Amino acid sequence: MLLLFNKPFNVVCQFTPHEKHATLKDYIPVPNVYAAGRLDTDSEGLLILTDDGALQHRLSHPKHKEVKTYWAQVEGAPAAADLLPLQQGVDLGDFVAQPAQVKIIAEPAHLWHRDPPIRERKHIPTTWLELKISEGKNRQVRRMTAKVGFPTLRLIRYAIGPYNLDGILLGEYQTVEEKVRK
């Protein structure tokens, strides 16, 4: 079984109760499924859950290089040249992030309201970026954009490999068949 869940902001990626936040148990009444990877509490978007341990490992382990697509709303207005360090691999201190595919995009269509909304500054614009990475280290995308001078205000994981959020409402999940790999 494979579930694609559109995780809201402030939901913790665990089934056990949490003292401050909602958890997966509040949204997914399916027994014996586990997250293949995680998504920070302050991030939104695609989380894959499965009851298949081998599939869970394949989807979440870095050696399998599953490409993850993120939409990041950043503070400021980067030019294409500002994104070059992200495309070349940026040194984050404890590791050097592998080169990312990154481009400026329009605000994603059909984007849901976030509660609470991001902080907005009257005289500082925001820009949406699409980043594709095959790593998934702790807070990696946020750290990468901050390192190049454009802090992430909102982060949405849109896709993992062949799976994406299309047609999945916020806080909802879909059961899908595993897509065959060649």
N, C-alpha and C positions, 0 to 999 in steps of 0.2 A: 504494500500500500504506500502511496506517495501523496502527501498533502502539500499544497501551495497555499501559504497563509500570508495575507497582507497585514503585517504587524503595525499597529498604531504606535505613536509616540508614547513614551512612558509605560510601556508594557515590558516586563522582565521575561527573558527567554528561559523560563523554567516552569515546571508544573507545580512545584511545591509552593505553599503560600509565602507571600512577601509582606512585610509590615507596612510598606509605603506605596507599593505599586500593584497594579493588576498583573496577572501572570497568564501564561498560555492556557491554563486550566479554565480561565474565565471566558475563553473564546472557542476552545477546541474540546468537545466532549468525547473525543475518540480515545479509547484506551490503548495503551502499549505502543504509542508512537513517540518518537524522540527527534529533537531538532538535529539536522545535519549542518552543524556549524551554529553560529550565534549571530545576533544582531544587538548592538548596544541598546540600552534602555532609551536613550535619547535619539536613536535612529529609527527610521520607519521602513516599511516595505517588505520585500520578499523574504520569507523564511520557509525553508523546506523541512518537512517532517516525514519520517518513515518508520515502519516497523521492521525494516530490513537492515540489519547491522552492517552487512557488506556494502550495501548501497549508501548508507549513512557515512561510512568511512570514505568511500570513493568520492562522494560529493563534498566532503569537508576537509579532506587531507590535502595539504599544499602540494604534495608530490604529484597529484593528479592534474594540477594546473587548470582547474575549472575557472573559466573567465567569469568574473562578476562585474556587472554593469551597475554603476551608481549615478544618481542625479544629485548634484550638490549645489545648493544655493549658497553662493559665497558673497561676502561683503566686499564691495568694490567692483571695478570694471576692468578686469584683466584684458590685455591685448594678446594676440596670438603669441607674441614673443615672451610674454610673461609665463606662458604655459610650457615653454621649452624645457625648463628643469624637470617638470613632471614627466615629460616624454623621454627624457634622458636617464631618469632615475635620480632620486633626491636622497641626500644623506640626512637621516633623521636622528643621528647620534648613536642609537643602539643598533641600528641596521641601515643599510642603503636600500631604499625601495626600488624594486625593479621598474624599468620604464613602463609608463602607463600610456594607453591610448586616451587622449583627452581632447575635447573640443567644446567650444561655446555653443550652447543650444538655446532655443526659445523656452520659455516656461512650459513644462510638460502639460499637454492637454488633459483635461479631466482630472486635474489634481484636486485631491480632497483638502478640506479645511483642517488645519492642525490646531489642536487645543493643548496648551496655549500657543498663540501665534509666535513667530520668530520676532526678535527685537528688530525694529526698524529705526534707522536714523534718517532724519529729514534730509540731510545734505549728502548722504553717502548712498550711492546706488547699490543694487544687488545684481548678480549675474548667475545664470544657471550654467553648470558644466556637466558634461557627461564624461565619466571616467570609467575605463575598463582596466581591471587589474586581475592578475591570477593569484596574487598573494591574498592575505586576509588577516594581517596582524592587527593587534589591538589598536583601535582608533586610527588605523592607517590613513584612510582618506582624509580625515580631519587634520591629522598631523601633516600630511603632504601639502594640503592647500594652505594651511597656516604658515608652513615653512617658506612658501613662495609669496607670502604677504597678502593672502586672500582667505581669511578664516571662514570656515564652513558654518553657516547659520542653520541650515536644514539639510539632512542627508537621508536619501531614499535609495534603497537597493531595489533596482528595477528588475534585474535578471541574474540568474546563475546558470551558466551554460545555456542549454536550450529552453529553460523554464523562465517565464516572466510573469509580471503582474496583470497582463492584459485580461480584462473582464472580471477581475477579482476586486470587489469593493473593500474598503477599509474595514478591518476587523472580521473579515470573512475568509473562508478557505474553500478550495476546490480539491477534489480527489481527481488525480490524473493517472494515466498509464505511463510507465517509464518509457522515455523515448529511447529507441534503439541506437546504440553507438556502433560505429564502424571502426 
